Amino acid sequence: VALKNKKSLKQKILEMLPHAKENIIKLEMIVANSEDRLARLSDQWDQHRKPLEARIIEREKVLIQRKEKCSQLIGTIKRLREEMKIMLEQAQVQDARAKTLEESYATLPKTINRSL
C-alpha cells in the first residue's frame, strides 16, 4: 500500500512538471484559500472563546467570594468558641462561690434574727 501511494505520488509529480507555472498558481490559490479558512476559523474560535472565558472569570470571582465568606465564618466560630470557654469558666467560678456561700450559710446559727 505504501509503495503504491509513493508510486502514484511520483506519477502525479511527473505529470505536473510540464505545467509548472499553472500548477504553482493553483497551489498558491489553495494556500491562500487555506489561509482565509484558517483566519475565519480563528475568528469563530475567538467569538466562541470570549464568553467562555468571561464565565470562567465570573465563576472564579464567586469562588473567591465564597472562600472569603467561609474564612470569615470560621473566624467568627473560633471567636464565639473562645467566648463560650470564658463564659463556662466564669459560670464554674460563680457556681463554686455560690456553693461556698451556701455552705457558710448552712453553718451559721439559725436563731439569729437577720432582719433589721
Contacts in CASP RR format, 6 or more apart in sequence:
PFRMAT RR
TARGET T0000
AUTHOR 0000-0000-0000
METHOD contacts of the structure
MODEL  1
VALKNKKSLKQKILEMLPHAKENIIKLEMIVANSEDRLARLSDQWDQHRK
PLEARIIEREKVLIQRKEKCSQLIGTIKRLREEMKIMLEQAQVQDARAKT
LEESYATLPKTINRSL
16 23 0 8 1.000
END
